Amino acid sequence: MPHKIGFVVVSSSGHEDGFSARELMTHAPTVSGWRSPRFCQFPQEIVLQMVERCRIRKLQLLAHQYMIPSKVEFYVSESLPEYFVPYQAERFRRLGYVSLCDNEKTGCRARELKSVYVDAVGQFLKLTFHENHLNKYNIYNQVALVAVNIIGDPADFGDESNITSREKLIDHYLGHNTEDPALEGTCTGKSDYISPLDDLAFDMYQDPEVAQIIRKLDERKREAVQKERYDYAKKLKQAIADLQKVGERLGRYEVEKRCAVEKEDYDRAKEKQQQMERFRSQVYEQLRLHSLVDAELVRRPPDLPLQPLAHSGSPRHQQPALSRPREDRAPESLRAEPFLQEKPPARPLGPPQPATADQAPPAADPHFRTHLQAVPYDERPLPATRKQPVAALEPAKSDWDSSEAPRGAATGEPEPLAEKALGEASAAVDVLGEALVAGAYSKTWSYREDALLALCKQLMQMPAGAPKEELKNVLRASIFLVRRAVRDLVTPVFQASLKLLKMIITQYIPKHKLSKLETAHCVERTIPVLLTRTGDSSARLRVIASNFIQEMALFKEVRSLQIIPPYLVQPLKANSSAHLAMSQMDLLARLLRDLGTGNTGFTVDNVMKFSVSALEHRVYEVRETAVRIILDMYKQHRAFILEYLPPDDNTTRKNVLYKTIFDGFAKIDGRPTDADTKAQKKAATEEAEKRKKEEIKALQGQLAVLSEIQAGVQPGKVSASFPGRRCRPPRQTHGRLA
């Protein structure tokens, strides 16, 4: 079957000092790879010679994160003359090319692994690199290649056709359809199967020593399958899966150690080295415990191993063994238990005791005083060791039944960190210990709460004379866990995180005389998350979060930094929840009363701009609180507030909010409000109408009296000129009409 092909570098167009093309012959997490000279001419070429003439099935390139060629071409040749010129392309047969991404989406922080499936025969491979992608990091217009991998078969392997025919015959006899895509790649005996251990990603992210052990165990697994020892094969399969994660972790430690050496931080480099050795010894002890490896296999090589020239799993060296199907084969869904276990205790095992998060670290390790006791492996529950017969530990005599080992979860310990969580919290694990971080990441809320309380107790007990750098690292790792716990939906965990944060700001930092930068780091990392919790659906959590933010803003260590007020005057988002907007407005109003606007982070400008914009919010309570804040600001600053509001006229007063604001200003100034003026006018009008009605009524009374008097003298009228004489009625005359 195809396997990794060893190669040597024959020639290259050139390289930068310290980045020779011979670096491509080694695959490890710490390799630097090849780089072209600065401001070189394109194309650049590298010629590789494989250890034997072979049929190339797969080519893999691991590109640099920012020195990226736009295109890479592949050429293959059977042989080269004694005096060859590597730049003569006619001596090679062109296979094709691949284009590489410019890496702008990742900000030039990721490396692209490109895999190409080919079918070509030859012994020499030439890579041609074209002009680089432009970015701000590649200032010298270089191209680079971190690693290259060749997978193929020996070209002169004559039994391949016979093996293929024999496999087809057996598949036909068993009723298997070889063209069924569901069966493709499921059997390691197939001639076109490529082992994941030969993939470039395996070697580039694995510790080299662990990678060799994994390959040995994979060989034993294949032998066990051939001998139909499926329980032992299942055990080896689980061991390989666990060791792959161990190797990735050791590889990461090695990279961190190299970075520390480059920064001349030798204390951290020594710490990483000791951490690697301790972790490696624990893993190897578990391997020996189950007789999976011997002393020869785990003996550490002095240098990074070169790639093997001949693969032990090649069809040239090992014929694929075909076994008839067995009815007692274990189902594929059955998963083996992890083989890594905790070291056996010195005393007899008793009932399982719950693990305490504040367990003291080993006294023999002075570099990890702040670490809690950590389990040797971080991905799976670790079963306690059981006494077993000697024959049960000998794989050659009896298969080990992994299902007999009890799970670590039954002992009351939090589950180990998953791979994603381990990558996210790797810095905190290095500082605080894996056991405590695993408790903080546990799915059980009581473990999360216990981990935070244990960390709080641990920080309070740290000696005052500890190194500043160590104190800062512990603080930042603790804030990382606090920030995660603040998002917790369980109230006790949330309250424990607030307790830890308060202790760090008010006790830990002053006790160890850390700078204000550390206090600012604590506040800046946690206040955005705390403000988010003020919009929680739980009224209790909203109140707790709001009260703590107000309390934290009044801490003397935080008040002088003026960090929290600017967060409260940031404009409200249109799609934010009503609870979040109401809580922010309420906090702003409360802190304005407590702090004021004099050198506190609150200014007339930022408060008024925020409040005026809040007048247009969709929630009535937010608008009402904004009006109250504006009135409170007017009591202190009077005329300055009017500059942020529209003019007081009839058009503006048509808006009820502005009418309320201007009326409030009038009350504060002692002036009558618009309503008061209207009321006074109305009262005056009513009084005038009342007086007018009274006058009309009086006149009507006088007229009535006069009418009565006139009516009384009408029957006996006398002449005004001749009193005592009666007036003669007028004489009537009759005339004729003409």
Residue pairs with C-beta under 8 A, 6 or more apart in sequence:
1 153
1 188
1 189
1 190
1 191
1 192
1 193
1 194
1 195
1 313
1 314
1 315
1 320
2 57
2 58
2 151
2 152
2 153
2 192
2 193
2 194
2 198
3 151
3 152
3 153
3 194
3 195
3 198
3 311
3 313
3 314
4 149
4 150
4 151
4 198
4 307
4 308
4 311
5 50
5 51
5 52
5 54
5 56
5 150
5 151
5 152
6 50
6 51
6 306
6 307
6 308
6 309
6 310
7 25
7 48
7 49
7 50
7 51
7 125
7 150
7 307
8 25
8 48
8 49
8 51
9 21
9 22
9 24
9 25
9 46
9 47
9 48
9 49
10 47
10 48
10 49
10 80
10 86
10 124
11 45
11 46
11 47
11 86
12 20
12 21
12 34
12 44
12 45
12 46
12 47
13 36
13 40
13 43
13 44
13 45
13 46
13 86
13 87
14 36
14 37
14 40
14 44
15 21
15 34
15 35
15 36
15 37
16 35
16 36
16 37
16 38
16 142
18 32
19 32
19 33
19 34
19 35
19 144
20 34
21 34
21 46
23 31
23 32
23 33
23 34
24 33
24 34
24 46
24 48
24 145
24 147
24 148
25 306
25 307
26 304
26 306
26 307
27 147
27 149
27 200
27 203
27 204
27 307
28 203
28 204
28 208
28 251
28 304
29 204
29 205
29 206
29 207
29 251
29 252
29 254
29 255
30 254
30 255
30 258
31 146
31 147
31 204
32 146
33 62
33 64
33 144
33 145
33 146
33 147
34 46
34 144
34 145
35 64
35 67
35 142
35 143
35 144
36 44
36 67
36 129
36 142
36 143
36 144
37 142
38 140
38 141
38 142
39 140
39 141
40 141
40 142
40 143
42 129
42 130
42 131
42 143
43 73
43 128
43 129
43 130
43 131
44 69
44 128
44 129
44 143
45 86
45 87
45 126
45 127
45 128
45 129
46 126
46 127
46 129
46 145
47 86
47 124
47 125
47 126
47 127
48 124
48 125
48 126
48 127
48 148
48 150
49 123
49 124
50 122
50 123
50 124
50 125
50 150
50 152
51 309
51 310
52 123
52 154
52 155
53 78
53 121
53 122
53 123
53 154
53 155
53 156
54 121
54 122
54 123
54 152
54 153
54 154
54 155
55 119
55 120
55 121
55 152
55 153
55 154
55 155
56 76
56 118
56 119
56 120
56 121
56 122
56 125
56 150
56 151
56 152
57 117
57 118
57 119
57 151
57 152
57 153
57 192
57 194
58 115
58 116
58 117
58 118
58 149
58 150
58 151
58 152
58 194
59 74
59 115
59 116
59 118
59 125
59 148
59 149
59 150
59 151
60 113
60 114
60 115
60 116
60 147
60 148
60 149
60 150
60 151
60 199
60 200
61 72
61 98
61 100
61 113
61 114
61 116
61 127
61 145
61 147
61 148
62 111
62 112
62 113
62 114
62 145
62 146
62 147
62 148
62 200
62 204
63 69
63 100
63 111
63 112
63 113
63 114
63 144
63 145
63 146
64 111
64 143
64 144
64 145
64 146
65 103
65 108
65 109
65 110
65 111
66 103
66 108
66 135
66 137
66 138
67 132
67 138
67 142
67 143
67 144
68 100
68 101
68 102
68 103
68 112
68 132
68 133
68 138
68 143
68 144
69 100
69 129
69 130
69 131
69 132
69 133
69 143
70 99
70 100
70 130
70 131
70 132
70 133
71 97
71 98
71 99
71 100
71 129
71 130
72 97
72 98
72 100
72 114
72 127
72 128
72 129
72 130
73 94
73 96
73 97
73 127
73 128
73 130
74 94
74 95
74 96
74 97
74 98
74 116
74 118
74 125
74 126
74 127
74 128
75 89
75 92
75 93
75 94
75 95
75 125
75 126
75 127
75 128
76 92
76 93
76 95
76 120
76 121
76 122
76 124
76 125
76 126
77 91
77 92
77 93
77 122
77 123
77 124
77 125
77 126
78 121
78 122
78 123
78 124
79 123
79 124
80 91
80 124
81 91
84 91
85 91
86 126
89 128
92 124
92 126
93 120
93 122
95 118
95 120
96 116
96 118
98 114
98 116
100 112
100 114
100 133
101 112
102 133
102 135
103 109
103 110
103 112
103 133
103 135
104 135
108 135
108 137
111 146
113 200
113 201
115 200
121 155
125 150
127 145
127 148
129 143
129 145
131 141
131 143
132 138
132 141
132 142
132 143
134 141
146 204
147 200
147 203
147 204
148 200
149 198
149 199
149 200
149 203
151 194
151 198
153 160
153 314
153 315
154 314
154 316
157 315
157 316
159 315
159 319
160 191
160 315
163 191
163 315
163 319
163 320
164 191
166 322
167 178
167 189
167 190
167 191
167 320
167 322
168 178
170 322
171 177
171 178
174 325
176 183
177 183
185 193
187 193
188 195
188 222
188 225
188 320
189 320
189 321
189 322
191 315
191 320
195 218
195 313
196 202
197 211
197 214
197 215
197 218
198 311
202 211
202 244
203 211
205 247
205 248
205 251
206 214
206 244
206 247
206 248
206 251
207 246
207 247
207 248
207 250
207 251
207 254
208 301
208 304
208 305
209 250
209 280
209 298
209 300
209 301
210 243
210 246
210 247
210 250
211 247
212 301
212 305
213 243
213 287
213 293
213 297
213 298
214 240
214 243
214 244
214 247
215 312
216 293
216 297
217 236
217 239
217 240
217 243
217 292
217 293
218 236
218 240
218 313
219 312
219 313
220 236
221 233
221 236
221 237
221 240
222 313
224 230
224 232
224 233
224 236
225 233
225 323
226 321
226 323
228 323
228 326
229 399
230 326
230 329
230 330
231 330
231 399
231 400
231 401
232 395
232 399
232 400
234 330
234 334
234 336
234 402
235 290
235 292
235 336
235 339
235 395
235 399
235 400
235 402
236 292
237 336
238 335
238 336
238 337
238 338
238 339
238 402
239 287
239 290
239 292
239 339
242 338
242 339
242 340
242 377
242 379
242 380
243 283
245 377
245 378
245 379
245 419
246 279
246 283
246 340
246 377
249 279
249 378
249 422
250 276
250 279
250 280
252 426
253 272
253 275
253 276
253 279
254 272
254 276
256 272
257 269
257 272
257 273
257 276
260 266
260 268
260 269
260 272
261 269
270 367
271 367
271 368
274 367
275 430
279 376
282 343
282 376
282 377
283 340
283 376
283 377
284 293
284 298
285 343
286 339
286 340
286 341
286 376
286 377
287 293
287 298
287 339
288 294
288 295
288 298
289 341
289 385
289 393
290 339
290 393
290 400
291 393
291 394
291 395
292 339
292 395
310 316
310 317
311 317
312 318
336 402
337 383
337 402
337 403
337 405
337 407
338 377
338 379
338 380
338 381
338 382
338 383
338 402
339 402
340 376
340 377
340 380
340 382
341 382
341 383
341 384
341 385
341 405
342 375
342 376
342 382
342 383
342 384
342 385
342 408
343 376
343 385
344 384
344 385
349 384
349 386
352 384
352 410
352 411
352 412
353 411
353 412
354 411
354 412
354 413
355 411
355 412
355 413
355 414
355 435
356 450
356 454
357 372
357 435
357 436
357 439
357 447
357 450
357 451
357 453
357 454
357 455
358 372
358 453
358 454
358 455
358 457
358 458
359 372
359 373
359 435
360 372
360 373
361 368
361 369
361 370
361 371
361 372
361 373
361 433
362 373
365 371
368 433
369 466
370 431
370 432
370 433
370 458
370 462
370 470
370 474
371 431
371 432
371 433
372 432
372 433
372 434
372 435
372 436
372 454
372 458
373 433
373 435
374 429
374 433
374 434
374 435
375 382
375 408
375 416
375 434
375 435
375 438
376 382
377 416
378 416
378 417
378 422
378 429
378 434
378 438
379 416
379 417
379 418
379 419
379 422
380 416
381 407
381 408
381 409
381 413
381 415
381 416
382 408
382 416
383 405
383 406
383 407
383 408
384 405
384 406
384 408
384 411
386 404
386 405
386 406
391 397
391 398
392 398
392 400
393 400
408 415
408 416
409 415
414 435
414 438
414 439
414 441
414 442
414 444
414 447
414 451
415 438
415 442
415 443
416 434
416 438
417 425
417 429
417 434
417 437
417 438
417 441
421 441
422 429
425 437
425 441
425 480
425 481
427 476
427 477
427 480
428 437
428 477
428 480
428 481
429 437
431 473
431 474
431 476
431 477
432 455
432 474
432 477
432 478
432 481
436 451
436 454
436 455
437 451
437 481
439 447
439 448
439 450
439 451
439 454
440 448
440 451
440 452
440 455
440 481
440 484
440 485
441 448
441 484
442 448
442 451
445 488
445 490
445 492
445 493
448 485
448 488
448 490
448 493
448 496
449 490
449 492
449 493
449 496
451 481
452 481
452 482
452 485
452 493
452 496
452 497
452 499
452 500
453 496
453 499
453 500
455 478
455 481
455 500
456 496
456 499
456 500
456 503
459 474
459 478
459 500
459 503
459 504
459 508
460 503
460 507
460 508
462 471
462 474
462 508
462 512
464 511
464 512
466 512
468 512
468 514
471 512
471 514
472 514
472 518
475 504
475 508
475 509
475 514
475 518
475 521
475 522
476 521
478 500
478 504
479 501
479 504
479 521
479 522
479 525
479 526
480 525
481 497
482 497
482 500
482 501
482 504
482 526
483 525
483 526
483 529
485 493
485 494
485 496
485 497
485 500
486 494
486 497
486 498
486 501
486 526
486 529
486 530
486 533
487 529
487 532
487 533
488 494
488 497
491 538
491 540
491 541
491 544
494 533
494 541
494 544
495 544
498 544
498 548
501 522
501 526
501 552
502 548
502 551
502 552
504 522
505 519
505 522
505 523
505 552
505 555
505 557
505 558
506 555
506 557
508 514
509 518
509 519
509 522
509 557
510 557
516 557
516 560
516 561
519 557
519 558
519 561
520 561
520 563
523 552
523 558
523 561
523 563
523 564
524 563
527 549
527 552
527 563
527 564
527 567
528 567
530 545
530 548
530 549
531 545
531 549
531 567
531 580
531 584
532 580
533 541
533 542
533 545
534 542
534 545
534 546
534 549
534 579
534 580
534 583
534 584
534 587
535 542
535 576
535 577
535 579
535 580
535 581
535 583
536 542
536 545
536 579
537 579
542 579
542 583
545 583
546 583
546 586
546 587
549 564
549 587
550 587
550 590
550 591
550 594
552 558
552 564
553 559
553 564
553 565
553 591
553 594
553 595
554 594
554 595
558 564
559 595
559 600
562 599
562 600
562 601
563 601
564 591
564 601
565 591
565 595
565 600
565 601
565 602
566 601
566 606
568 584
568 587
568 588
568 591
569 588
569 602
569 606
569 607
569 609
569 610
570 610
571 610
571 613
572 581
572 584
572 613
572 614
572 617
572 622
574 618
578 619
578 621
578 622
581 617
581 619
581 622
582 619
582 621
582 622
582 625
585 614
585 621
585 622
585 625
585 626
585 629
586 625
588 607
588 610
588 629
589 625
589 628
589 629
589 632
591 602
592 602
592 607
592 629
592 632
592 633
593 632
595 601
595 602
596 602
596 636
597 603
597 604
597 607
597 633
597 636
597 637
604 633
604 637
604 640
604 641
607 629
607 633
608 630
608 633
608 641
608 644
609 644
611 626
611 629
611 630
611 633
612 626
612 630
612 644
612 645
614 622
614 623
614 625
614 626
615 623
615 626
615 627
615 657
616 623
617 623
617 626
623 657
627 657
627 660
627 661
627 664
630 641
630 645
630 661
631 661
631 664
631 665
631 668
633 641
634 641
634 664
634 665
634 668
635 668
642 665
645 658
645 661
646 652
646 658
648 662
652 658
652 659
652 662
653 659
653 662
653 674
659 674
662 674
663 673
663 674
663 675
666 672
666 673
666 674
666 676
667 673
672 680
717 727
718 724
718 725
718 726
718 727
719 725
719 726
719 727
